């Protein structure tokens, strides 16, 4: 739950000493926490620190900087639940080690709440770092998609779902390396606990919004497909619930003539498939999608022979049946 714009949560001030780290500035605030740019006072290394602070249910004392629930009863229970989930997220991330997933170091408790420390990535959110959508081509995008699929395959092999893949949660550095961040809504694939329903409009598939629907890697597949859609069209995808109409407002990428000038039909079709409304029609694993875009030669798309002005050749006559039915059977081979 996010707070009203009028209720701005107090962030830790610049220069504040939090354990072994000095706060430089606040990077952003969401409904459940604040992120900071900080510096390790020992090695002077820049890091990012995430602070647990559910805005609608907690407040910070300006004097002590401690965070406390805004009330007792259910409010306090929710605050404690959020704190537990935050520590679980930190524990999950410390076990993930992949070059395209944000690296988390330590977690600790202080000021009545919890924190974890992440590597600082000198980059920008994917949609901000990317060229204008009409300038993006397959040579630029395919390596990025491949690396994200490899990261996603690793996440799923750890029996986790990210559940919130979108352009804001992918950082792109100056070398063109993507990094998947923000595992705050990640859930175990094998857990029997009910997962909280979360939606990033346009990026969450329909089954993610349903409490009792089947969950699997195809949830993250849809979200990554929607992220690619955003890059190629320059528009946020329509909400999955709005795609239930007779006329799906989602553009079929493989049928877009302007995109076909910069992308192979196979590449575009792979994204269309990832965004299928029925999860059974999507790629079922990141590996499947990865193979679909890698198992091809780096050749330009074939010309559209159907639009050629040359007259069509007459059809070939059918081949004779072989062997003919009237041939005698072959004699048996002599015994040796």
Secondary structure as GFF3:
##gff-version 3
##sequence-region A 1 336
A	DSSP	beta_strand	17	18	.	.	.	ID=ss1
A	DSSP	beta_strand	21	29	.	.	.	ID=ss2
A	DSSP	beta_strand	33	40	.	.	.	ID=ss3
A	DSSP	beta_strand	46	52	.	.	.	ID=ss4
A	DSSP	three_ten_helix	55	57	.	.	.	ID=ss5
A	DSSP	beta_strand	58	60	.	.	.	ID=ss6
A	DSSP	beta_strand	67	69	.	.	.	ID=ss7
A	DSSP	alpha_helix	74	94	.	.	.	ID=ss8
A	DSSP	beta_strand	104	110	.	.	.	ID=ss9
A	DSSP	beta_strand	113	119	.	.	.	ID=ss10
A	DSSP	beta_strand	123	125	.	.	.	ID=ss11
A	DSSP	alpha_helix	126	129	.	.	.	ID=ss12
A	DSSP	alpha_helix	138	157	.	.	.	ID=ss13
A	DSSP	beta_strand	160	161	.	.	.	ID=ss14
A	DSSP	three_ten_helix	167	169	.	.	.	ID=ss15
A	DSSP	beta_strand	170	173	.	.	.	ID=ss16
A	DSSP	beta_strand	178	180	.	.	.	ID=ss17
A	DSSP	beta_strand	187	188	.	.	.	ID=ss18
A	DSSP	three_ten_helix	206	209	.	.	.	ID=ss19
A	DSSP	alpha_helix	218	233	.	.	.	ID=ss20
A	DSSP	three_ten_helix	240	244	.	.	.	ID=ss21
A	DSSP	three_ten_helix	253	255	.	.	.	ID=ss22
A	DSSP	alpha_helix	257	260	.	.	.	ID=ss23
A	DSSP	alpha_helix	265	274	.	.	.	ID=ss24
A	DSSP	three_ten_helix	279	281	.	.	.	ID=ss25
A	DSSP	alpha_helix	286	294	.	.	.	ID=ss26
A	DSSP	three_ten_helix	305	307	.	.	.	ID=ss27
###
